[in-house]
Amino acid sequence: MTSEPLVITSDSLLAAEAARLAAASGVAVEECTDAVGALRRWQRPPLILVGADLLVEVASLRPPRRDGVYVVGWGATGEPLLRAALEIGAETMLELPAAETVVAGLLADVSDGEGGDGMVVGIMAGSGGAGATTYAAALASLGADRGPTLLVDADRLGPGAGRVLGLDEIPGVTWSDLGQTAGRLGARALREAVPHIGSLGLLGWPTGGDTSPPRPEIAREVLAAARRGHDLVVVDLPRAGDEGIEALLTGCDIVLIVVRADVTGTASAARLISRLPERDRVRIVVRGRAAEPEAVGRALGVPVIASLSDQRGLSEAIDLGLGPIRSKRAPLARAAAEVLTRCRLRAGAMAA
């Protein structure tokens, strides 16, 4: 497969606009000015932009269905073009100049080589004080050693994942900023805009600013862009939420519940797990040694993926801005590493 998107149009102005947007996104495009030539190239490009001027002619050749096909044109489109777009399996019709940001985002994703197969891991606390945010931060920190990783802080009333990671003083885009956006969010744009150190990024909440929950469509778009642009996405989820949180929860490949290994922690986790959808995606991380991890798993009817003992000096290290991982031999780091080992960084795949 070639890395260059294919632009199919005989409209010189449309071709020039596509080339301009591609150059701004750091990618070269291949141009084709006839439908027959486009059919010969149809299967190779990662992205195809079909000009409205050649759409009906391309559709008449009945190209095979594939992903990544979009129709672009100037202004409004009528029913014949809509019918032709459906025939070629186009994902949507983009009207320029209004949709130039969307087109630029599509091209930017190609330039970054994003395959859209990063794994999304949700973390929830089985009870108050279980340490889910700290565990999420540890998982993201270790994940960043293996590739681009984003920690999404979805718990707007929580302790703040940025503070746990020591990223709270680094400027960047927050949920509040994304709440004002519309349309497709570019994966590279998201990765570069959030506060980050090396391969580790954070999408969190502004300090002392607006903490309104994200709308469901914003949450879904953020998660899709995060998946395209990162090997691993860790979502710190609250125990209760609205439609935006439900959208994030639904988008997770696996959901880990951090459970305190005592009677009250297990009872609270049982109530939480009972209202979660698709329990086959749920695993538990047992914290503490008041009960055996296997006993906690049997009580909850959910497999145990990792366990850890309480770690001395952890709160002090976080207060000093040192982050949750001071030693990879510490219990928290070992439990996070165990999950990363068992969860292949492929969406939906987990080692047995």
C-alpha positions as CSV (number, residue, x, y, z in Angstrom):
1,M,0.0,0.0,0.0
2,T,1.4,3.4,-1.0
3,S,1.5,6.1,1.7
4,E,0.2,8.8,-0.6
5,P,-3.5,9.7,-0.7
6,L,-5.2,9.6,-4.1
7,V,-7.0,12.7,-5.3
8,I,-9.4,11.9,-8.2
9,T,-10.5,15.1,-10.1
10,S,-10.3,16.9,-13.4
11,D,-11.1,20.2,-11.7
12,S,-7.8,22.1,-11.5
13,L,-9.0,24.4,-8.7
14,L,-10.1,21.4,-6.6
15,A,-6.8,19.6,-7.3
16,A,-4.9,22.7,-6.3
17,E,-6.9,23.0,-3.1
18,A,-6.2,19.4,-2.2
19,A,-2.5,19.9,-2.9
20,R,-2.5,23.0,-0.6
21,L,-4.1,21.2,2.3
22,A,-1.8,18.2,1.8
23,A,1.3,20.4,1.9
24,A,0.0,22.0,5.1
25,S,-0.4,18.6,6.6
26,G,3.0,17.4,5.6
27,V,2.0,14.8,3.0
28,A,2.3,14.5,-0.8
29,V,-0.8,13.3,-2.8
30,E,-1.1,11.4,-6.0
31,E,-3.5,13.0,-8.5
32,C,-5.6,11.2,-11.1
33,T,-7.7,13.1,-13.7
34,D,-9.8,10.2,-15.1
35,A,-12.0,7.5,-13.7
36,V,-10.4,4.6,-15.5
37,G,-7.0,5.5,-14.1
38,A,-8.5,5.9,-10.7
39,L,-9.9,2.3,-10.8
40,R,-6.4,0.9,-11.5
41,R,-5.1,2.7,-8.4
42,W,-8.2,2.1,-6.2
43,Q,-7.0,-0.5,-3.7
44,R,-3.5,1.0,-2.9
45,P,-3.9,4.4,-1.3
46,P,-4.6,4.8,2.5
47,L,-7.0,7.6,1.6
48,I,-9.0,8.5,-1.5
49,L,-10.6,11.9,-2.2
50,V,-13.0,11.7,-5.1
51,G,-13.9,15.0,-6.7
52,A,-17.6,15.7,-7.2
53,D,-16.8,16.4,-10.9
54,L,-15.8,12.7,-11.5
55,L,-17.9,11.0,-8.9
56,V,-20.7,9.7,-11.2
57,E,-18.2,8.4,-13.7
58,V,-16.2,6.7,-11.0
59,A,-19.4,5.1,-9.6
60,S,-20.3,3.8,-13.0
61,L,-17.2,1.6,-13.0
62,R,-18.3,0.0,-9.8
63,P,-15.0,0.1,-7.8
64,P,-14.7,-2.5,-5.0
65,R,-15.8,-1.3,-1.5
66,R,-13.0,-0.2,0.8
67,D,-12.5,2.1,3.7
68,G,-11.1,5.6,3.5
69,V,-13.1,7.0,0.6
70,Y,-14.4,10.6,0.8
71,V,-16.2,12.8,-1.7
72,V,-15.0,16.4,-2.0
73,G,-16.5,19.3,-4.0
74,W,-17.4,22.9,-4.0
75,G,-20.7,23.9,-2.3
76,A,-23.8,21.9,-1.9
77,T,-24.4,18.5,-3.6
78,G,-27.6,17.1,-5.1
79,E,-29.3,13.7,-5.0
80,P,-27.5,12.2,-8.0
81,L,-24.1,12.8,-6.3
82,L,-25.4,11.5,-3.1
83,R,-26.6,8.3,-4.8
84,A,-23.2,7.9,-6.5
85,A,-21.4,8.5,-3.2
86,L,-23.4,5.6,-1.7
87,E,-22.5,3.4,-4.6
88,I,-18.8,3.7,-4.1
89,G,-19.1,3.4,-0.3
90,A,-17.9,6.9,0.5
91,E,-17.8,7.6,4.2
92,T,-19.1,11.2,3.8
93,M,-19.4,14.1,1.4
94,L,-17.2,17.1,2.2
95,E,-18.2,20.5,0.9
96,L,-15.3,23.0,0.4
97,P,-14.3,25.5,1.6
98,A,-16.3,24.8,4.8
99,A,-14.9,21.4,5.3
100,E,-11.2,22.2,4.6
101,T,-10.3,21.6,8.3
102,V,-11.8,18.1,8.1
103,V,-9.9,17.3,4.9
104,A,-6.7,18.6,6.4
105,G,-7.3,16.3,9.4
106,L,-7.7,13.3,7.2
107,L,-4.5,14.1,5.3
108,A,-2.6,14.8,8.5
109,D,-3.6,11.3,9.9
110,V,-2.1,9.7,6.7
111,S,1.1,11.8,7.0
112,D,1.6,10.4,10.5
113,G,1.1,6.8,9.5
114,E,-1.7,6.2,11.9
115,G,-3.4,2.9,11.6
116,G,-6.2,3.4,14.0
117,D,-5.4,0.3,16.1
118,G,-4.2,1.6,19.4
119,M,-5.6,-0.1,22.5
120,V,-8.0,1.7,24.8
121,V,-7.9,0.7,28.5
122,G,-10.5,2.1,30.9
123,I,-9.7,2.3,34.6
124,M,-12.4,2.6,37.3
125,A,-12.3,2.6,41.1
126,G,-14.3,-0.2,42.7
127,S,-14.8,2.0,45.7
128,G,-13.7,5.3,47.1
129,G,-10.0,5.5,47.8
130,A,-9.1,2.5,45.7
131,G,-6.4,4.4,43.9
132,A,-7.7,4.1,40.3
133,T,-6.2,7.4,39.2
134,T,-2.8,6.5,40.5
135,Y,-3.0,3.1,38.8
136,A,-4.1,4.7,35.5
137,A,-1.1,7.1,35.7
138,A,1.3,4.2,36.4
139,L,-0.1,2.2,33.5
140,A,0.3,5.2,31.1
141,S,3.8,5.9,32.4
142,L,5.0,2.4,31.6
143,G,3.1,2.3,28.4
144,A,4.9,5.4,27.2
145,D,8.2,3.4,27.4
146,R,6.8,1.2,24.6
147,G,5.2,3.8,22.3
148,P,3.0,6.9,22.2
149,T,0.6,6.8,25.1
150,L,-2.2,9.2,26.1
151,L,-3.8,9.3,29.6
152,V,-7.4,10.7,29.3
153,D,-8.6,12.1,32.7
154,A,-12.4,11.7,32.4
155,D,-13.0,12.1,36.2
156,R,-13.6,15.8,36.4
157,L,-14.2,15.6,40.2
158,G,-11.2,13.4,40.9
159,P,-7.7,14.2,42.2
160,G,-6.4,15.1,38.8
161,A,-4.3,12.7,36.7
162,G,-2.0,15.6,35.7
163,R,-1.0,16.2,39.3
164,V,-0.3,12.5,39.8
165,L,1.9,12.4,36.7
166,G,3.6,15.7,37.4
167,L,2.2,17.2,34.2
168,D,-0.1,19.8,35.8
169,E,2.3,22.7,35.1
170,I,2.8,21.9,31.4
171,P,0.6,24.0,29.1
172,G,-1.7,22.3,26.5
173,V,-5.2,21.6,25.4
174,T,-7.7,20.4,28.0
175,W,-11.3,19.1,27.8
176,S,-12.5,22.6,28.1
177,D,-10.8,23.6,24.9
178,L,-12.1,20.6,23.0
179,G,-15.6,21.3,24.1
180,Q,-15.6,24.3,21.7
181,T,-14.6,22.3,18.7
182,A,-16.7,20.7,16.0
183,G,-16.0,18.2,13.2
184,R,-13.3,15.6,12.9
185,L,-10.3,15.8,15.3
186,G,-6.9,15.1,13.8
187,A,-4.9,12.4,15.7
188,R,-1.6,14.2,15.2
189,A,-3.1,17.5,16.2
190,L,-4.5,16.0,19.4
191,R,-1.2,14.3,20.3
192,E,0.8,17.5,19.8
193,A,-1.7,19.8,21.5
194,V,-2.1,18.1,24.9
195,P,0.5,18.5,27.7
196,H,3.1,15.9,27.1
197,I,6.6,14.7,28.0
198,G,8.3,12.5,25.5
199,S,5.8,9.8,24.4
200,L,3.4,10.4,27.3
201,G,0.5,12.8,26.9
202,L,-2.4,13.9,29.1
203,L,-5.9,15.1,28.3
204,G,-7.2,16.6,31.5
205,W,-9.1,19.5,33.0
206,P,-8.1,23.2,33.4
207,T,-6.9,24.3,36.8
208,G,-9.6,26.3,38.3
209,G,-11.5,26.5,35.0
210,D,-14.5,25.0,33.3
211,T,-15.0,21.4,34.2
212,S,-18.3,20.8,32.3
213,P,-18.6,17.2,31.1
214,P,-17.8,16.6,27.5
215,R,-20.7,16.1,25.1
216,P,-21.1,12.5,23.8
217,E,-20.0,13.4,20.3
218,I,-16.9,15.2,21.6
219,A,-16.0,12.2,23.8
220,R,-16.4,9.8,20.9
221,E,-14.3,12.0,18.5
222,V,-11.6,12.4,21.1
223,L,-11.3,8.7,21.7
224,A,-11.2,7.9,18.0
225,A,-8.4,10.5,17.4
226,A,-6.6,9.2,20.5
227,R,-6.7,5.6,19.2
228,R,-5.5,6.6,15.8
229,G,-2.5,8.6,17.2
230,H,-1.3,6.4,20.1
231,D,-0.3,2.8,20.8
232,L,-2.1,2.9,24.1
233,V,-4.9,5.1,25.5
234,V,-5.6,4.9,29.2
235,V,-8.9,6.4,30.3
236,D,-9.4,7.3,34.0
237,L,-13.2,6.9,34.4
238,P,-15.4,8.1,37.3
239,R,-17.6,5.6,39.1
240,A,-20.7,7.5,37.8
241,G,-21.1,9.7,34.8
242,D,-23.3,11.1,32.1
243,E,-23.7,10.4,28.4
244,G,-20.2,11.6,27.6
245,I,-18.7,9.2,30.1
246,E,-20.9,6.4,28.8
247,A,-19.5,7.1,25.3
248,L,-15.9,6.8,26.7
249,L,-16.8,3.6,28.6
250,T,-18.3,2.0,25.5
251,G,-15.2,2.9,23.5
252,C,-12.8,1.0,25.8
253,D,-11.4,-2.4,24.6
254,I,-11.0,-3.5,28.2
255,V,-12.2,-2.0,31.6
256,L,-10.1,-2.6,34.7
257,I,-11.7,-2.2,38.1
258,V,-9.3,-1.4,41.0
259,V,-10.7,-3.2,44.0
260,R,-9.7,-2.9,47.6
261,A,-9.2,-6.5,49.0
262,D,-11.6,-6.1,51.9
263,V,-15.3,-6.6,52.5
264,T,-16.4,-3.1,51.9
265,G,-14.3,-2.6,48.8
266,T,-15.5,-5.9,47.3
267,A,-19.2,-5.1,48.1
268,S,-18.9,-1.6,46.5
269,A,-17.2,-3.1,43.5
270,A,-19.9,-5.7,43.1
271,R,-22.6,-2.9,42.8
272,L,-20.5,-1.1,40.3
273,I,-19.8,-4.1,38.1
274,S,-23.5,-5.1,38.1
275,R,-24.4,-2.0,36.1
276,L,-21.5,-2.2,33.6
277,P,-22.3,-3.2,30.0
278,E,-20.5,-6.1,28.3
279,R,-18.9,-7.6,31.4
280,D,-16.8,-9.9,29.2
281,R,-14.5,-6.8,28.8
282,V,-14.2,-6.3,32.5
283,R,-11.2,-7.4,34.6
284,I,-10.2,-6.5,38.2
285,V,-6.9,-5.3,39.7
286,V,-6.9,-6.3,43.4
287,R,-5.2,-3.8,45.8
288,G,-4.1,-4.9,49.3
289,R,-3.6,-8.2,51.0
290,A,-6.6,-8.4,53.4
291,A,-8.0,-11.2,51.1
292,E,-6.5,-13.4,48.4
293,P,-6.9,-11.9,44.9
294,E,-8.5,-15.1,43.7
295,A,-11.1,-15.0,46.4
296,V,-12.0,-11.4,45.5
297,G,-12.3,-12.5,41.8
298,R,-14.6,-15.4,42.7
299,A,-16.8,-13.1,44.8
300,L,-17.2,-10.7,42.0
301,G,-17.4,-13.2,39.2
302,V,-14.7,-11.4,37.2
303,P,-11.2,-12.5,36.3
304,V,-8.3,-11.0,38.2
305,I,-5.7,-9.5,35.8
306,A,-3.2,-8.2,38.4
307,S,-2.8,-7.6,42.1
308,L,-0.6,-5.3,44.2
309,S,0.2,-4.6,47.8
310,D,0.1,-1.1,49.3
311,Q,3.3,0.8,48.5
312,R,5.1,2.8,51.1
313,G,6.1,6.4,50.2
314,L,3.8,6.5,47.1
315,S,1.8,9.5,48.3
316,E,4.9,11.4,49.2
317,A,6.4,10.8,45.8
318,I,3.3,12.1,44.1
319,D,3.2,15.1,46.3
320,L,6.8,15.9,45.3
321,G,5.9,15.7,41.6
322,L,7.9,12.6,41.1
323,G,5.1,10.6,39.5
324,P,3.8,7.2,40.5
325,I,6.7,5.2,39.1
326,R,9.9,5.6,41.1
327,S,11.1,2.0,40.7
328,K,10.0,-0.6,38.3
329,R,10.4,-3.2,41.0
330,A,7.8,-1.5,43.2
331,P,4.3,-3.2,43.6
332,L,2.5,-0.5,41.5
333,A,5.0,-0.7,38.7
334,R,4.9,-4.5,38.6
335,A,1.1,-4.6,38.6
336,A,1.0,-2.1,35.7
337,A,3.7,-4.0,33.8
338,E,1.7,-7.3,34.3
339,V,-1.4,-5.7,32.6
340,L,0.7,-4.3,29.7
341,T,2.2,-7.8,29.2
342,R,-1.2,-9.5,29.2
343,C,-2.9,-6.9,27.1
344,R,-1.3,-6.8,23.6
345,L,-1.3,-3.2,22.2
346,R,-4.0,-4.2,19.7
347,A,-7.6,-3.0,20.1
348,G,-9.7,-5.7,21.6
349,A,-7.0,-8.3,21.9
350,M,-6.0,-9.7,25.3
351,A,-3.7,-12.6,26.1
352,A,-5.5,-15.5,27.7
